[in-house]
């Protein structure tokens, strides 16, 4: 079984904007926070908001306090005025595409035009649009309703932004034929258009389609209708748990499954469905394929693979710097990374519940064993560092204390009104601190032990090692943006945005491609520096595969990224053996 995910699956721009606005408001505003009606049509997001103390306001009281966010679908203008008169602070999270339709209707209503709105009369977006049309608004959901409309002297025709494109095209042809004087506006969101076009194309390539999204989401229902009309088996699920209600034997018999999702479906739900199908694929497999999947999953969940990768990276750095013996420093790198990664997952499971629920449940199930492993690895690393001298011991001790306190509240709430009370609260700190810590244990620590003085080759190797880890960590942060934002993490991708972050990572990789060859050319490092260009090239290939939709977030992608450090160790071992 192979799995394809539609490129357009998940939050559209308007929904993402609304969710980000309500998340930002929950951290900045004092007093109660409400959304007027459900923010979006997704039960999981609404449960999440309720858990953060954000309530749904369904009726406007005579008097109120706090902040009310207008949902992405928009509201009639009089509703906004009533909320303000009641005493609420109002933040408008209406989708800009919906605002555009509101403006078209409002502008023409003032000139006496009737507004024919093609959409679902009970949908909140349509309710809001009618408010801008005044007494001249008419909702049409079928040809029968279209035929029953009276003839207007002047009228405009618009569509609900998530309307079925095929139906609206038929309506436009009818209007051109029957009422050529009417003005037609193409107001279906281009995101909706791309999403519906893609599900049509996807249905020609796969054996079945799984549509992920809320049961009461209009655009998700339309995706399911379009997929179903292709004749291919179509399954509408809200979460990965719904897969258990399907015929698993039938799913197992399929060779290629496509996944798409409505505009109000968060990425973490799509990832969960994908990972559940990925696991189902390997449960069906026999022999080495299933064994390989179990091994990969175990190595990733226990952080053994990433810690071995740290050791391999350290080995490459010591050989670049001509440091011998390398083994003690390789062991310190392995033990430190093993300990810190486990402890940070144990103390920061909240974001894993969204980004990687499989890992979150694994850490709950084996909490005691993992805690012992983290303490043992950390203690062994410090003991080994102490045998090398007081300087390596103090450096590793300081780094361990920083790692231990990353998710812990350092400054008591009573002492400051500022929300920066933990290291993780500092914007971008996660990626920077992880990269710096790896750089220290893989290159700086062994170099200082051997020379005690910084030199140019030490700086260059440190920057190369730190840069590789920065790109790896920031890319993972890019995949986890929605989950991190929910729990309040301000990672670099959240600060810069996904596209700018990926451009930054590509720029860093270009620099890393040049660092070691230039150093080797100058005689600062051995010829091994040329061979290790394979590492930034490998990560660049993974990034490009992800951007083009070839590589889908899951165990395979995570394993490949961590394998980059293993490659560095293998290249170094081969080079050393040949030399």
Secondary structure as GFF3:
##gff-version 3
##sequence-region A 1 579
A	DSSP	beta_strand	2	5	.	.	.	ID=ss1
A	DSSP	alpha_helix	13	28	.	.	.	ID=ss2
A	DSSP	beta_strand	33	36	.	.	.	ID=ss3
A	DSSP	alpha_helix	43	51	.	.	.	ID=ss4
A	DSSP	beta_strand	54	57	.	.	.	ID=ss5
A	DSSP	beta_strand	67	70	.	.	.	ID=ss6
A	DSSP	alpha_helix	77	85	.	.	.	ID=ss7
A	DSSP	beta_strand	89	92	.	.	.	ID=ss8
A	DSSP	alpha_helix	96	109	.	.	.	ID=ss9
A	DSSP	beta_strand	114	118	.	.	.	ID=ss10
A	DSSP	alpha_helix	124	133	.	.	.	ID=ss11
A	DSSP	three_ten_helix	134	136	.	.	.	ID=ss12
A	DSSP	beta_strand	137	140	.	.	.	ID=ss13
A	DSSP	alpha_helix	143	147	.	.	.	ID=ss14
A	DSSP	beta_strand	155	159	.	.	.	ID=ss15
A	DSSP	alpha_helix	165	178	.	.	.	ID=ss16
A	DSSP	beta_strand	183	184	.	.	.	ID=ss17
A	DSSP	alpha_helix	190	205	.	.	.	ID=ss18
A	DSSP	beta_strand	208	212	.	.	.	ID=ss19
A	DSSP	alpha_helix	218	229	.	.	.	ID=ss20
A	DSSP	beta_strand	233	237	.	.	.	ID=ss21
A	DSSP	three_ten_helix	240	245	.	.	.	ID=ss22
A	DSSP	alpha_helix	248	252	.	.	.	ID=ss23
A	DSSP	beta_strand	256	261	.	.	.	ID=ss24
A	DSSP	alpha_helix	267	284	.	.	.	ID=ss25
A	DSSP	alpha_helix	288	301	.	.	.	ID=ss26
A	DSSP	alpha_helix	304	321	.	.	.	ID=ss27
A	DSSP	alpha_helix	327	347	.	.	.	ID=ss28
A	DSSP	alpha_helix	349	355	.	.	.	ID=ss29
A	DSSP	alpha_helix	357	365	.	.	.	ID=ss30
A	DSSP	alpha_helix	367	388	.	.	.	ID=ss31
A	DSSP	alpha_helix	390	404	.	.	.	ID=ss32
A	DSSP	three_ten_helix	413	415	.	.	.	ID=ss33
A	DSSP	three_ten_helix	423	425	.	.	.	ID=ss34
A	DSSP	alpha_helix	429	439	.	.	.	ID=ss35
A	DSSP	pi_helix	440	444	.	.	.	ID=ss36
A	DSSP	alpha_helix	445	451	.	.	.	ID=ss37
A	DSSP	alpha_helix	456	479	.	.	.	ID=ss38
A	DSSP	alpha_helix	481	486	.	.	.	ID=ss39
A	DSSP	alpha_helix	492	496	.	.	.	ID=ss40
A	DSSP	alpha_helix	498	521	.	.	.	ID=ss41
A	DSSP	alpha_helix	528	531	.	.	.	ID=ss42
A	DSSP	alpha_helix	533	547	.	.	.	ID=ss43
A	DSSP	alpha_helix	555	578	.	.	.	ID=ss44
###
